[in-house]
Amino acid sequence: MGPNHLVAQHRGPADAGLGVPEAGVLLLAAFAAAVGAAINSVAGGGTLVTFPMIVALGVDPLVANATSRLSLLTGALGGVWGYRAQLARTQSWLVPFSVPSVLGGLAGGWLVLMTGSRTFSQIVPFLVLGATVLFMVQGPIVRWLRQRPGASGAADQPVRAGPVFLVSQFLVGVYGGYFGAGMGIIMLAVLGILGFTNIHEMNGLKSWGGLLTTVAAGILFAGGGVVLWPVAFAMAVGSLVGGYGGSVLAQRVGAVWVHRAVVAVGLGSFVWLMLR
């Protein structure tokens, strides 16, 4: 079954063929992206809210995954720009970090296209559950990274880009290309285990790797015809608005309550996706 057939096969409130989805669906998709981006600004884990909301609109899970991943490019670009100073201090790591990220993203995107809609729909509840668990342990992992000696000090080059690093980042890229929710915390954990200590530089490399992984997988998704472009554009606009609103909200709302809400939505989405 070819990827173009997967799109043609989808039916629901949004027309997943070559036509433009209904205006209401576009507005709801933009709203979902805005909510996800706002949550990312406050506590992270926005994908755990955005993805189920897009599926609930009647979009095939595989198509929803590809579409929402492409819509995240605006946020990924913003993240890289925000960490440009940290990336400048880790220039020697950019190429070693880029190669496995791109190859992993391509491999993950290819696996999505080869999986097929039916199989992906059966796997996706467990991907959501796994991403929710990752989100739950994100706090302890980040606290561990911040508490180590040198966590906010000068630039460090703790390990060389050997086989362990390259394989680890490739596997992270594969997951990121296939689904992606929770990829950032996995990347931070791997960097910490390998010996990085400066959390700011780690966040810069994480943003860079996430951008490349998303671009690589997105190229395959676009070529494979599994992207609802009007929905992707609407979500991109929504994420920009939500990102700004979230930055304001983050200063007024306790992140712990948002964190608990995301966990509840993630676990609820797992149950709902299993039942459907």
C-alpha positions as CSV (number, residue, x, y, z in Angstrom):
1,M,0.0,0.0,0.0
2,G,1.7,3.2,-1.1
3,P,1.7,6.4,1.0
4,N,-0.4,8.4,-1.4
5,H,-3.1,5.7,-1.0
6,L,-3.0,6.3,2.7
7,V,-4.0,9.9,2.2
8,A,-6.6,9.0,-0.4
9,Q,-8.0,6.4,2.0
10,H,-8.6,8.8,4.8
11,R,-12.1,10.1,5.4
12,G,-13.4,12.4,8.1
13,P,-14.3,16.0,8.8
14,A,-11.1,17.0,6.8
15,D,-10.8,16.1,3.2
16,A,-7.4,14.3,3.1
17,G,-7.3,14.2,-0.7
18,L,-6.1,17.2,-2.7
19,G,-9.0,19.4,-1.6
20,V,-8.8,22.0,1.1
21,P,-10.2,20.9,4.5
22,E,-13.3,22.6,5.9
23,A,-12.7,26.0,7.5
24,G,-13.9,24.7,10.9
25,V,-11.3,22.0,10.8
26,L,-8.5,24.4,10.0
27,L,-9.5,26.7,12.9
28,L,-9.6,23.7,15.3
29,A,-6.2,22.5,14.0
30,A,-4.8,26.0,14.5
31,F,-6.3,26.1,18.0
32,A,-4.8,22.7,18.8
33,A,-1.4,23.8,17.7
34,A,-1.7,27.0,19.7
35,V,-2.6,25.0,22.8
36,G,0.3,22.7,22.2
37,A,2.8,25.6,21.7
38,A,1.5,27.4,24.8
39,I,2.0,24.2,26.9
40,N,5.5,23.8,25.5
41,S,6.3,27.3,26.7
42,V,5.0,26.6,30.2
43,A,6.0,23.0,30.9
44,G,6.7,21.1,27.6
45,G,4.8,18.1,26.3
46,G,2.5,20.0,23.9
47,T,2.6,17.2,21.4
48,L,0.8,14.9,23.8
49,V,-2.1,17.3,23.6
50,T,-1.9,18.4,20.0
51,F,-1.6,15.0,18.4
52,P,-4.8,13.5,20.0
53,M,-6.7,16.7,19.2
54,I,-5.8,16.4,15.5
55,V,-6.8,12.7,15.4
56,A,-10.1,13.5,17.2
57,L,-10.9,15.8,14.2
58,G,-11.1,12.7,12.0
59,V,-7.6,12.8,10.6
60,D,-5.9,9.4,10.1
61,P,-3.2,9.0,12.9
62,L,-0.4,8.4,10.4
63,V,-1.4,11.5,8.4
64,A,-1.9,13.5,11.6
65,N,1.6,12.5,12.8
66,A,3.2,13.6,9.6
67,T,1.2,16.8,9.4
68,S,1.8,17.9,13.0
69,R,5.5,17.1,12.7
70,L,5.9,19.5,9.7
71,S,3.9,22.2,11.5
72,L,6.5,22.1,14.3
73,L,9.3,23.5,12.1
74,T,8.5,27.1,13.0
75,G,9.0,26.3,16.7
76,A,12.2,24.3,15.9
77,L,13.7,27.2,14.0
78,G,12.9,29.5,16.9
79,G,14.6,27.2,19.3
80,V,17.8,27.1,17.2
81,W,17.8,30.8,16.9
82,G,17.3,31.3,20.6
83,Y,20.4,29.0,21.3
84,R,22.6,30.4,18.6
85,A,25.2,31.6,21.1
86,Q,25.5,28.2,22.7
87,L,25.7,26.6,19.3
88,A,28.5,28.9,18.3
89,R,30.5,27.6,21.3
90,T,30.0,24.0,20.3
91,Q,30.8,24.3,16.6
92,S,33.1,21.3,16.6
93,W,30.1,19.2,17.6
94,L,27.6,20.4,15.0
95,V,28.8,18.1,12.1
96,P,29.0,15.0,14.4
97,F,25.6,15.8,15.8
98,S,24.1,16.6,12.4
99,V,24.9,13.4,10.5
100,P,23.2,10.9,12.8
101,S,20.3,13.3,13.4
102,V,19.6,13.6,9.6
103,L,20.2,9.9,8.9
104,G,18.0,8.9,11.9
105,G,15.2,11.3,10.9
106,L,15.3,9.8,7.3
107,A,15.1,6.3,8.7
108,G,12.3,7.2,11.1
109,G,10.3,8.9,8.3
110,W,10.9,6.0,6.0
111,L,9.6,3.6,8.7
112,V,6.4,5.7,9.1
113,L,5.7,5.4,5.3
114,M,6.5,1.7,5.3
115,T,4.4,1.0,8.5
116,G,1.1,1.7,6.9
117,S,-1.9,3.4,8.4
118,R,-3.5,0.3,10.1
119,T,-0.3,-0.8,11.8
120,F,0.6,2.8,12.8
121,S,-2.8,3.2,14.4
122,Q,-2.2,0.0,16.4
123,I,1.2,1.2,17.6
124,V,0.4,4.9,18.3
125,P,-1.4,4.4,21.6
126,F,1.8,2.9,23.0
127,L,3.9,5.7,21.5
128,V,1.7,8.2,23.3
129,L,2.0,6.2,26.6
130,G,5.8,6.0,26.2
131,A,6.0,9.7,25.5
132,T,3.8,10.4,28.6
133,V,6.1,8.4,30.8
134,L,9.1,10.3,29.4
135,F,7.3,13.6,30.2
136,M,6.7,12.4,33.7
137,V,10.4,11.7,34.3
138,Q,11.5,14.9,32.5
139,G,11.6,16.9,35.7
140,P,13.9,14.6,37.6
141,I,16.2,14.2,34.6
142,V,16.5,17.9,34.1
143,R,17.1,18.5,37.8
144,W,19.9,15.9,37.7
145,L,21.5,17.6,34.7
146,R,21.3,21.0,36.3
147,Q,22.8,19.9,39.6
148,R,26.0,18.4,38.2
149,P,29.3,20.3,38.5
150,G,29.7,22.7,35.5
151,A,26.0,22.6,34.6
152,S,26.0,26.4,33.9
153,G,29.6,27.0,33.5
154,A,31.9,27.6,30.5
155,A,31.8,25.6,27.3
156,D,32.7,22.0,27.7
157,Q,33.8,19.3,25.2
158,P,33.4,16.3,27.5
159,V,33.5,13.4,25.1
160,R,34.6,12.7,21.6
161,A,32.1,11.9,18.9
162,G,32.8,8.2,18.9
163,P,30.7,5.2,17.8
164,V,28.6,5.2,21.0
165,F,27.6,8.8,20.5
166,L,26.9,8.4,16.8
167,V,24.8,5.3,17.3
168,S,22.9,6.8,20.3
169,Q,22.0,10.0,18.4
170,F,21.0,8.0,15.3
171,L,18.6,5.9,17.4
172,V,17.2,9.1,18.9
173,G,16.8,10.5,15.4
174,V,14.9,7.4,14.3
175,Y,12.4,7.8,17.1
176,G,12.2,11.5,16.4
177,G,11.5,10.8,12.7
178,Y,8.9,8.2,13.5
179,F,6.9,10.0,16.2
180,G,9.0,12.5,18.1
181,A,7.0,13.3,21.3
182,G,9.6,13.3,24.1
183,M,12.6,13.3,21.7
184,G,14.1,16.3,23.4
185,I,14.3,14.8,26.9
186,I,15.8,11.6,25.4
187,M,18.4,13.6,23.7
188,L,19.3,15.6,26.9
189,A,19.5,12.3,28.8
190,V,21.9,10.8,26.3
191,L,24.1,13.9,26.2
192,G,24.2,13.8,30.0
193,I,25.1,10.2,30.1
194,L,27.9,10.7,27.5
195,G,29.4,13.4,29.7
196,F,28.1,16.8,28.7
197,T,27.5,19.0,31.7
198,N,26.6,22.5,30.4
199,I,22.8,22.4,30.3
200,H,22.6,25.5,28.0
201,E,24.8,24.0,25.4
202,M,23.0,20.7,25.7
203,N,19.7,22.5,25.0
204,G,21.3,24.2,22.0
205,L,22.5,20.8,20.5
206,K,19.1,19.4,21.3
207,S,17.3,22.1,19.4
208,W,19.7,21.7,16.5
209,G,19.3,17.9,16.4
210,G,15.5,18.2,16.7
211,L,15.4,20.7,13.8
212,L,17.4,18.4,11.5
213,T,15.5,15.3,12.4
214,T,12.2,17.0,11.7
215,V,13.4,18.5,8.4
216,A,14.7,15.1,7.3
217,A,11.5,13.2,8.2
218,G,9.4,16.1,6.8
219,I,11.0,15.8,3.4
220,L,10.0,12.2,3.2
221,F,6.5,12.9,4.5
222,A,6.0,15.7,1.9
223,G,7.3,13.4,-0.9
224,G,5.2,10.5,0.3
225,G,2.0,12.5,0.1
226,V,1.0,12.0,3.7
227,V,0.8,15.7,4.7
228,L,-2.4,17.7,4.8
229,W,-0.8,21.0,3.8
230,P,-3.7,23.4,4.7
231,V,-3.8,21.8,8.2
232,A,0.0,22.0,8.5
233,F,0.0,25.7,7.6
234,A,-2.9,26.4,10.0
235,M,-1.1,24.6,12.8
236,A,2.1,26.5,12.0
237,V,0.3,29.8,12.5
238,G,-1.4,28.5,15.6
239,S,1.9,27.4,17.1
240,L,3.4,30.9,16.6
241,V,0.4,32.5,18.4
242,G,0.4,29.9,21.1
243,G,4.2,30.2,21.6
244,Y,3.9,33.9,22.3
245,G,0.8,33.5,24.5
246,G,2.5,30.6,26.4
247,S,5.5,32.8,27.2
248,V,3.1,35.3,28.9
249,L,1.1,32.5,30.5
250,A,4.2,30.8,31.9
251,Q,4.8,33.8,34.1
252,R,1.3,33.6,35.7
253,V,0.4,29.9,35.8
254,G,2.2,27.3,38.0
255,A,4.0,24.9,35.7
256,V,3.3,22.0,38.1
257,W,-0.5,22.2,37.3
258,V,0.2,22.3,33.6
259,H,2.5,19.4,34.0
260,R,-0.2,17.4,35.8
261,A,-2.7,18.3,33.1
262,V,-0.5,17.1,30.3
263,V,0.1,13.8,32.1
264,A,-3.6,13.4,32.6
265,V,-4.3,14.2,28.9
266,G,-1.5,11.8,27.8
267,L,-2.8,8.9,29.9
268,G,-6.4,9.7,28.8
269,S,-5.3,9.8,25.2
270,F,-3.6,6.4,25.5
271,V,-6.9,4.9,26.8
272,W,-9.0,6.7,24.1
273,L,-6.7,5.6,21.3
274,M,-6.7,2.0,22.5
275,L,-10.5,2.0,22.7
276,R,-11.0,3.5,19.2
